[in-house]
Amino acid sequence: MLREVDLSSVSDGKIYHADDMAALGCHDCEGCSSCCHDMEGLFLDPYDVFMLSSGTNRSFESLLSRELTLDHHGGLFLPKMKMDDARKACHFLNEQGRCSVHAYRPGICRIFPLGRNYEDGDFSYFLQKDECAVKKRYKVKIKKWIEIPDYRKYHAFVLKWHDFSGKVGEKLPALTEESIRSVVLYVLRVFYEMPYRGSDFFQEFDERMEKAEQALSALFNA
């Protein structure tokens, strides 16, 4: 979730990059699942949904029936994690208090307790204070902590999606109500509802992005 915050008030005051070491290690959480409870605004990008869908062998529509929901975010209508009302916890948290989708968990879960700071066409990380319940943590290389097979492609994807969704959200208020609805549904369909069929998600995402930018450019510049 994008937030305008004073980094000095929520972090340790340092800026980190993928090859830096940060105090993240928590001995596999040791049964702690505090960060999986009472989560608000945990929106998912297309890669998150692709990984969840592939890992669980379920369609986006199937995930929306229980674990995910749709909500407004930055002018768009995007998927986010849905809490189990009874437990006030993520639906993917099992009875043992462990993540049942850990191998294909969303990006925001992978980087926690880090946050992303977008600036000058790139992003870095900051270590959030008082967010993780484990106080004694050891240093781990951030790239290893995140556990993305091809971090270079993933980093590029995050920037592309952040830039695209932000620009679309900024342009929506100038459109008619009917056009806004068309754009919102188009983005949802192209980047989330349509299954990714290729072996390389990032390549297919780039192809969809190119077509989407062309299609929406005509509307925004009309």
PLY file of the C-alpha trace (Angstrom):
ply
format ascii 1.0
element vertex 222
property float x
property float y
property float z
element edge 221
property int vertex1
property int vertex2
end_header
0.00 0.00 0.00
1.33 3.45 -0.91
1.64 5.87 1.95
3.08 9.35 2.31
5.16 9.04 5.47
8.15 10.59 7.15
10.70 7.76 6.93
12.56 9.02 9.96
9.48 8.44 12.08
8.82 4.85 10.98
12.26 3.43 10.17
15.75 3.03 11.60
16.80 6.00 9.49
18.72 3.93 6.93
18.08 3.23 3.26
18.76 -0.30 2.02
19.24 -1.96 -1.36
18.94 -5.58 -2.42
22.57 -6.50 -1.72
22.66 -4.83 1.70
22.40 -6.63 5.02
19.56 -5.74 7.40
18.29 -7.03 10.75
15.54 -9.23 9.34
16.33 -12.80 10.42
13.92 -14.23 12.97
14.73 -17.96 13.06
11.84 -18.84 10.74
9.45 -16.78 12.91
9.52 -19.51 15.59
5.76 -19.92 15.47
5.02 -16.19 15.51
2.30 -15.05 13.11
1.60 -11.53 14.41
2.14 -9.95 10.99
-0.56 -12.22 9.53
-3.28 -10.77 11.77
-5.35 -7.60 11.40
-3.80 -6.69 8.07
-5.40 -3.77 6.28
-4.84 -2.61 2.74
-2.56 -5.44 1.67
-3.09 -5.00 -2.06
-1.61 -7.44 -4.57
0.21 -6.74 -7.79
-0.12 -8.98 -10.87
2.94 -11.06 -9.96
1.49 -11.75 -6.50
-1.71 -13.09 -8.00
0.18 -15.07 -10.64
2.27 -16.75 -7.93
-0.72 -17.50 -5.71
-2.72 -18.86 -8.63
0.17 -21.01 -9.89
1.12 -22.24 -6.42
-2.39 -23.19 -5.36
-3.44 -24.34 -8.85
-6.51 -22.12 -8.57
-7.88 -19.41 -10.81
-8.09 -15.76 -9.84
-11.87 -16.12 -9.63
-11.49 -19.06 -7.25
-9.16 -17.10 -4.96
-11.67 -14.24 -4.91
-14.29 -16.64 -3.54
-12.49 -16.84 -0.19
-8.93 -15.60 0.29
-8.96 -12.40 -1.77
-11.31 -9.50 -2.28
-11.47 -6.42 -4.50
-11.26 -2.86 -3.27
-10.53 0.66 -4.50
-6.87 1.65 -4.48
-5.32 4.68 -6.12
-8.36 5.12 -8.34
-8.27 1.51 -9.53
-10.13 -1.59 -8.34
-7.52 -4.11 -7.26
-7.30 -7.41 -5.36
-6.13 -7.53 -1.77
-5.80 -10.13 0.96
-9.04 -10.89 2.78
-9.09 -11.51 6.52
-10.83 -14.48 8.11
-13.51 -12.73 10.19
-13.43 -15.35 12.94
-9.66 -15.25 13.49
-8.97 -11.73 12.18
-6.12 -13.32 10.29
-5.06 -14.14 6.74
-7.02 -17.03 5.23
-3.74 -18.67 4.23
-2.62 -18.97 7.86
-3.10 -22.60 8.88
-4.16 -24.05 12.24
-0.52 -24.32 13.32
-0.06 -20.59 12.81
2.11 -21.07 9.72
1.75 -19.65 6.23
0.33 -22.32 3.93
1.51 -20.44 0.82
4.94 -19.39 2.05
6.74 -20.54 -1.10
4.54 -18.28 -3.25
3.57 -15.59 -0.75
2.91 -12.01 -1.96
5.71 -9.49 -2.31
4.60 -7.38 0.65
4.87 -10.49 2.84
8.29 -11.32 1.42
9.82 -7.96 2.27
8.24 -7.52 5.73
9.37 -5.86 8.00
10.89 -3.81 5.19
8.93 -1.17 3.31
9.59 0.25 -0.15
10.56 3.87 -0.74
9.95 5.06 -4.32
12.11 7.97 -5.41
13.73 9.30 -8.61
12.44 6.50 -10.81
13.67 3.70 -8.56
12.94 2.24 -5.15
14.92 1.29 -2.09
13.97 -0.35 1.19
13.63 0.89 4.74
13.36 -1.14 7.93
10.11 -0.43 9.71
10.31 0.19 13.44
8.01 -1.62 15.85
6.27 -3.61 13.10
7.79 -7.03 13.69
6.95 -8.71 17.00
10.40 -10.35 17.13
12.82 -7.91 18.74
16.09 -9.86 18.51
16.77 -10.33 14.81
19.98 -11.16 12.98
21.26 -9.64 9.75
20.37 -11.18 6.40
21.05 -10.03 2.86
17.86 -8.43 1.62
17.90 -10.26 -1.72
18.12 -13.58 0.12
15.33 -12.55 2.51
12.95 -11.75 -0.35
13.62 -15.07 -2.13
12.70 -14.09 -5.67
14.42 -16.35 -8.27
15.24 -13.53 -10.71
15.45 -10.40 -8.57
16.60 -8.20 -11.46
13.45 -8.92 -13.48
11.29 -8.63 -10.36
12.76 -5.25 -9.47
12.06 -3.98 -12.99
8.50 -5.35 -12.83
7.77 -3.61 -9.51
8.89 -0.28 -10.97
6.85 -0.74 -14.15
3.69 -1.64 -12.25
4.15 1.19 -9.74
4.65 3.70 -12.54
1.78 2.41 -14.69
-0.83 2.09 -11.93
0.15 5.48 -10.52
-0.17 7.26 -13.86
-3.50 5.60 -14.64
-4.83 6.56 -11.22
-3.79 10.17 -11.75
-5.53 10.42 -15.12
-8.83 8.80 -14.14
-10.44 11.89 -12.50
-10.38 13.72 -15.84
-12.51 11.03 -17.51
-16.25 10.53 -17.56
-17.76 8.08 -15.08
-18.40 5.60 -17.89
-14.80 5.86 -19.13
-13.43 5.44 -15.62
-15.41 2.23 -15.21
-14.11 0.97 -18.55
-10.48 1.67 -17.62
-10.79 0.11 -14.16
-12.34 -3.07 -15.55
-9.82 -3.17 -18.40
-6.82 -3.04 -16.03
-8.35 -5.69 -13.80
-9.07 -7.99 -16.74
-5.76 -7.59 -18.59
-3.41 -7.86 -15.61
-5.31 -10.11 -13.19
-8.24 -12.02 -14.65
-6.56 -13.26 -17.82
-4.34 -16.25 -16.90
-0.64 -15.97 -17.72
0.06 -18.87 -20.04
3.75 -18.48 -20.82
6.71 -19.85 -18.90
8.10 -16.36 -18.30
5.65 -14.17 -16.38
7.78 -11.05 -16.73
7.99 -11.30 -20.52
4.23 -11.82 -20.82
3.59 -8.97 -18.38
5.73 -6.64 -20.52
3.76 -7.64 -23.61
0.47 -6.91 -21.85
1.84 -3.64 -20.52
2.83 -2.47 -23.99
-0.64 -3.21 -25.36
-2.35 -1.62 -22.35
-0.32 1.58 -22.62
-1.23 1.86 -26.30
-4.91 1.18 -25.67
-5.21 3.61 -22.77
-3.11 6.31 -24.40
-5.76 6.81 -27.07
-8.41 7.26 -24.38
-6.39 9.57 -22.13
-5.29 11.77 -25.04
-8.69 11.94 -26.72
0 1
1 2
2 3
3 4
4 5
5 6
6 7
7 8
8 9
9 10
10 11
11 12
12 13
13 14
14 15
15 16
16 17
17 18
18 19
19 20
20 21
21 22
22 23
23 24
24 25
25 26
26 27
27 28
28 29
29 30
30 31
31 32
32 33
33 34
34 35
35 36
36 37
37 38
38 39
39 40
40 41
41 42
42 43
43 44
44 45
45 46
46 47
47 48
48 49
49 50
50 51
51 52
52 53
53 54
54 55
55 56
56 57
57 58
58 59
59 60
60 61
61 62
62 63
63 64
64 65
65 66
66 67
67 68
68 69
69 70
70 71
71 72
72 73
73 74
74 75
75 76
76 77
77 78
78 79
79 80
80 81
81 82
82 83
83 84
84 85
85 86
86 87
87 88
88 89
89 90
90 91
91 92
92 93
93 94
94 95
95 96
96 97
97 98
98 99
99 100
100 101
101 102
102 103
103 104
104 105
105 106
106 107
107 108
108 109
109 110
110 111
111 112
112 113
113 114
114 115
115 116
116 117
117 118
118 119
119 120
120 121
121 122
122 123
123 124
124 125
125 126
126 127
127 128
128 129
129 130
130 131
131 132
132 133
133 134
134 135
135 136
136 137
137 138
138 139
139 140
140 141
141 142
142 143
143 144
144 145
145 146
146 147
147 148
148 149
149 150
150 151
151 152
152 153
153 154
154 155
155 156
156 157
157 158
158 159
159 160
160 161
161 162
162 163
163 164
164 165
165 166
166 167
167 168
168 169
169 170
170 171
171 172
172 173
173 174
174 175
175 176
176 177
177 178
178 179
179 180
180 181
181 182
182 183
183 184
184 185
185 186
186 187
187 188
188 189
189 190
190 191
191 192
192 193
193 194
194 195
195 196
196 197
197 198
198 199
199 200
200 201
201 202
202 203
203 204
204 205
205 206
206 207
207 208
208 209
209 210
210 211
211 212
212 213
213 214
214 215
215 216
216 217
217 218
218 219
219 220
220 221
